[in-house]
């Protein structure tokens, strides 16, 4: 049985005021520049049931043509997601996650046509299973809606995590043995 747990990653603090005012262009090729937008705060603590963690180093980047500001490569949200199983007796199987961008009225901001919904897959071997106290780290590199770059459009980012908890037990088994010389 899977549980979808919604995690509000950034509530109110990811105001696009910070995004719109914090452009940091840098040249990457002749005629094309990489525009970075800071996300404020750049790191947040998250909690979803028995999973806690942190999203760090968040920023939005897009590539635009110099002079015309034509978008060459659409905006992406990048960062690092660290998760920890805080349960004392349950293993967690991380199934996946979905990211939603929420506007000032609490409504999801849609991605442009032909862009992939921002999802997380825990594909690194071993990171999809967290025993009690164990941690996993995943890189974020997901689509970001162009509409969210507008001043005061984005209010929060929501991360929906899907995981399956299961009982975790350690048992000790003793058995009697004896050693004899070989014949």
Residue pairs with C-beta under 8 A, 6 or more apart in sequence:
1 164
2 95
2 162
2 163
2 164
3 49
3 162
3 163
3 164
3 165
4 160
4 161
4 162
5 48
5 49
5 51
5 160
5 161
5 162
5 163
6 48
6 158
6 159
6 160
7 46
7 47
7 48
7 158
7 159
7 160
7 161
8 156
8 158
9 44
9 46
9 55
9 156
9 157
9 158
9 159
10 39
10 41
10 44
10 55
10 156
10 157
11 155
11 156
12 155
12 156
13 40
13 41
13 44
13 156
14 39
14 40
14 41
14 154
14 155
14 156
14 157
15 40
15 152
15 154
15 155
16 148
16 149
16 150
16 151
16 152
16 153
16 154
17 151
17 152
18 37
18 38
18 39
18 40
19 37
19 38
19 39
19 40
19 60
19 148
19 149
19 154
20 37
20 149
20 150
20 151
22 37
22 38
22 40
23 35
23 36
23 37
24 35
24 36
24 37
24 38
25 33
25 34
25 35
25 36
26 33
26 34
26 36
27 33
27 34
27 66
28 34
28 63
31 65
31 66
31 67
32 63
32 64
32 65
32 66
32 72
33 63
33 64
33 65
33 66
34 61
34 62
34 63
35 61
35 62
35 63
35 64
36 59
36 60
36 61
37 59
37 60
37 61
37 75
37 149
38 59
39 58
39 59
39 60
39 77
39 79
42 56
42 57
42 58
42 59
43 54
43 55
43 56
43 57
43 58
44 54
44 55
45 52
45 53
45 54
46 52
46 53
46 54
46 55
46 159
47 53
48 159
48 161
48 163
49 163
49 165
50 85
50 86
50 87
50 90
50 92
50 165
51 83
51 84
51 85
51 86
51 92
51 130
51 161
51 163
52 83
52 84
52 86
53 81
53 82
53 83
53 84
54 81
54 82
55 79
55 80
55 81
55 82
55 140
55 159
56 79
56 80
56 82
57 78
57 79
57 80
58 77
58 78
58 79
58 140
59 77
59 78
59 79
60 75
60 76
60 77
60 78
60 144
60 149
61 75
61 76
61 78
62 71
62 73
62 74
62 75
62 76
62 144
62 146
62 149
63 71
63 72
63 73
64 70
64 71
64 72
65 71
65 72
71 146
74 112
74 115
74 143
74 144
74 146
75 143
75 144
75 145
75 146
75 148
75 149
76 141
76 142
76 143
76 144
77 99
77 118
77 140
77 141
77 142
77 143
77 144
77 157
78 139
78 140
78 141
79 139
79 140
80 137
80 138
80 139
80 140
81 120
81 137
81 138
81 139
81 140
81 159
82 135
82 136
82 137
83 94
83 130
83 135
83 136
83 137
83 138
83 161
84 130
84 133
84 134
84 135
84 136
85 91
85 92
85 130
85 131
85 132
85 133
85 134
85 135
86 132
86 133
87 132
87 165
87 168
88 132
89 132
89 167
89 168
89 169
90 132
90 165
90 166
90 167
90 168
91 129
91 130
91 131
91 132
91 165
91 166
91 167
91 168
92 129
92 130
92 163
92 164
92 165
92 166
93 128
93 129
93 163
93 164
93 165
93 166
94 122
94 127
94 128
94 129
94 130
94 136
94 161
94 162
94 163
95 122
95 128
95 162
95 163
95 164
96 119
96 120
96 121
96 122
96 161
96 162
97 119
97 120
97 159
97 160
97 161
97 162
98 117
98 118
98 119
98 120
98 159
98 160
99 118
99 119
99 120
99 142
99 157
99 158
99 159
99 160
100 108
100 118
100 157
100 158
100 160
101 108
101 109
101 144
101 145
101 148
101 154
101 157
101 158
102 108
102 109
102 154
102 155
102 156
102 157
102 158
103 109
103 148
103 153
103 154
103 155
104 152
104 153
104 155
106 155
109 145
109 147
109 148
109 153
109 154
110 145
110 147
111 117
111 118
111 143
111 145
112 145
112 146
115 143
116 143
117 143
118 142
118 143
118 144
119 142
120 138
120 140
120 142
120 159
122 128
122 136
122 138
124 136
124 138
126 136
127 136
127 137
127 138
128 136
130 136
131 168
132 168
147 153
148 154
